[in-house]
Amino acid sequence: MDSSTNSLDDVSADSSAEFPDRASMMEVRLQAQEDEITLLKSSLADALRRLRIHDQVLQLLKQQVIAVNPSAARLLSQACCSDCSSSSRKLSSSSASDGIRHPATRVRRNSEKLGNPERQRKRLDKKAASSANLLARSPSLENRAKELIASAGSPGSRRGTYSQGQSIKMFIRGRPITMYIPSNIQNYDELKMEPPSERLELDWVYGYRGRDGRANLYFLPTGEAVYFIACVIVLYHINNRTQRHYRKHTDCVRCLTLHPDKVRVASGQTAGVDKDGKPLQLCVYIWDSTTLVTLQQIGPGTFQRGVGSVAFSFADGGSFLCVIDDSNDHMLSLWDCTKGTKHAEIKTTNEAVFAVEFNPRDSTNIITCGKSHVYFWTLSGGQLTKKQGIFGKYKKPKFIQCFVFSLTGDVLTGDSEGNIMTWGKSAADIKTLGKGAKETYQIMRQTKAHEGSVFTLCTLQGGGLLSGGGKDRKIIRWSADLAPERECEIPEKFGAVRTIAAMDEEELLVGTTRNAILRGTFSDGFVAIVQGHVDEMWGLATHPSQNIFLTCGHDRQVCLWNTEEHKLDWCITLEEYGLCAGFCPNGSVVSVGLSTGRWMVLDLLTREVVSESTDGNEQLSVMRYSPDGSFLAVGSHDNFIYIYSVTESGRRYTRFGKCNGHSSFITHLDWSKDGKYIMSNSGDYEILYWDIAAGCKLLRNRFESKDREWASYTCVLGFHVMGVWLEGSDGTDINALCRSHNEKMVAVADDFCKVHLFQYPCPKLKAPSHKYEGHGSHVTNVCFTHSDSHLLSIGGKDTCILQWKVIGGGVGNSRERLASASSTSTSSPEPATS
């Protein structure tokens, strides 16, 4: 680990506090630009598509007129010119509203230059009237024309009746998407949507926030380690290997502290925003770690942006709580833990603040540290006063990372230079500064401890001290007078030491910067008891017959997890980051799609690469095997779906064909149950169907696929999942969905940190669902285990994997429920979302 890496580690906990506004603004602008480009593309494609439909309708209409009255051919031809001109005007107006000038506008302008516009308009209107009279004299022709126009469908219609059957239109960002109603539905309007009888219960949380956290790991007298990731605080019983969860927080947890009674816990979070981008009110929760009951909500609506640090007082038995928020001034406030009232408040600094603690001997003395500062605060008469620590002859470090109180009452700080500083109170220097001089806090001693930062300090009951290093990854035990006694180095794969919690005088818990928690001693070394990803995840796949699943993400790690033993089976690191994955139906191999267009197939037992290939030079988004495992479909951001024939039990792959027809990148795809067809979605909200057996042929008539049964259902656009979309949704609001194997429910991962559970099928808008919180970032993927006993969900930036247990459940398959629901008439309103 070089010096630059160490520098990044130094500021990792500060980055989110210093630049939240700028980063958020840039993300919003980037997203707005991407949305605008997508909208322009889709609007242009829709306008061109409607022109083609209009031309086809006119041609059919002309043939019908000639059949009824052959002498009217010339008249109809002239009328068609008028109709086309009117259609062009409407289309150009529609496109202009979306920011696109349609080619029809140019055609109309050129035609108007040929003569007097008003005279031409009157002549065309007269011809159109003659055509209307002709239709009026022929009722059968008039009905046929209406039927054809209805089948083309107008942009403003909600629902159209096609000549082949019925269809439904849904709109995303103003673009109509046609859904064909299956034959087994008799009356779509009378379908009644209900939430599923199944529910989810949080079963296990994989991961730990060590990358940018501080002092976020404690050991309870109950034998549990308490830590957090995403919006969940985990209480993990180390010997029994069980978890409990405190889930009151609505956004990412940032800090926690343990009360002197070793039972109560205080925790703070990021403020978060609602769907409109407005900040949500936040507070600090004080809760009982035994019962998980919330005892007090401190300062609702008081703190800005988030809560960065919290600390209980010690000398008075924990009567007060100190809170520092993430506002520009990093406001420090004191609160009565029992009453929830504020006693004092003051601005600290506009620099980052990393830690706050009460003096264990005097609750009127408080210390804070952070970027280039150590402040000593005194509470008197409800007012807080500050004194800055004087570095004097010692080099002032860029960051004061942590501090503790020794048994003698001295303050020990760890900094980014790798030193442990001993601070003490010096008498007022009246001789130099005069009578007005006051006592100061100065460095009494400097001890070189680590190469790189000292990220954490932990005092032991016997008076000893533990320190954890960044660059050198060492844990050092010091005597009371700061003489080194023992040291050990944690493995490089776990990263640097972020925090230490003592279980007793020998056994330790260590949180690391690569989101792992280690358990061990200086004599026996350390082993991981909690592990997780360290960057954004997108790839998720469950095994077809075993209770294991695989994840991959931007940290270039591919991890195989066991859902029964709740542990990591193995992990490998790739040269590029993985974005998608899929198990072969025989369960012996798994394919992983990478960010460069390359994909590889791994043997589950040996972890060896048994096959690899490259399709294009853009990132891959889907890896999906056919139900019998004879084909592999690879969806890419180059707009193509590559099809491979699979032999030798998933170890040999031969290019079979390529699906070419999407106008944007592939987002999702599914195979039919017979393995002959594919349904796919793209980034411009397009649904296409492919005949793979016929040579990857695009099926132009999508109506023919309305009754086709699908082996899986992960496409976010389709008739059977139309109801998962909220009214007015952006096309990116839903990142992924997954139908259960029993076809009774569908789980949805959205952009607002939520996991939803809907009944399957779910073909009506505003369908009710069960909604679950826990993630602190956009949920990127969801997947049911092979037996539908559990659901896995993965987060983006929160690097969290949540394992949900499926409880309850009804009877009957999806087709039976859908048919029975459509044949039963009811006038009662649809139930609200759960």
Secondary structure, DSSP 8 states (H G I E B T S, - for coil): --HHHHHHHHHHHHHHHHSHHHHHHHHHHHHHHHHHHHHHHHHHHHHHHHHHHHHHHHHHHHHHHHHH-GGGHHHHHHHHHHHHHHHHHHHHHHHHHTT---HHHHHHHHHHTTS-HHHHHHHHHHHHHHHHHHHHH-HHHHHHHHHHHHHH--TT-SEEE-SSSEEEEEEETTEEEEEE--TT-S-GGG------S-EEEEEEEE----SS--S--EE-TTSEEEEEETTEEEEEETTTTEEEEE---SS-EEEEEE-TTSSEEEEEEB--B-TTS-B----EEEEETTT--EEEEE-TTTSSSBEEEEEE-STTSS-EEEEEE-STT-EEEEEETTT--EEEEEE--SS-EEEEEEETTEEEEEEEEEBTEEEEEEEETTEEEEEE-B-TTS---SBEEEEEE-TTS-EEEEETTSEEEEEEEE---HHHH-TT---EEEEEEEEE--SS-EEEEEE-TTS-EEEEESSS-EEEEE-TTS-EEEEEE--GGG-SEEEEEESSSS-EEEEETTS-EEEEETTTEEEEEE---SS-EEEEEE-SSSSEEEEEETT-EEEEEETTTTEEEEEEE-SS-EEEEEE-TTSSEEEEEETTSEEEEEETTT--EEEEEE-SSS-EEEEEE-TTSSEEEEEETTSEEEEEEEETTTTEEEEEEEEE--SS-EEEEEEBTTSSEEEEEETTS-EEEEETTTTSEE-S-GGGGTT--BS----SSSGGGGGGS-TT--TTSEEEEEE-TTSSEEEEEETTS-EEEEESS--STT---EEE---SS-EEEEEE-TTSSEEEEEESTT--EEEEEEE----S-HHHHHHHHHHS---S------
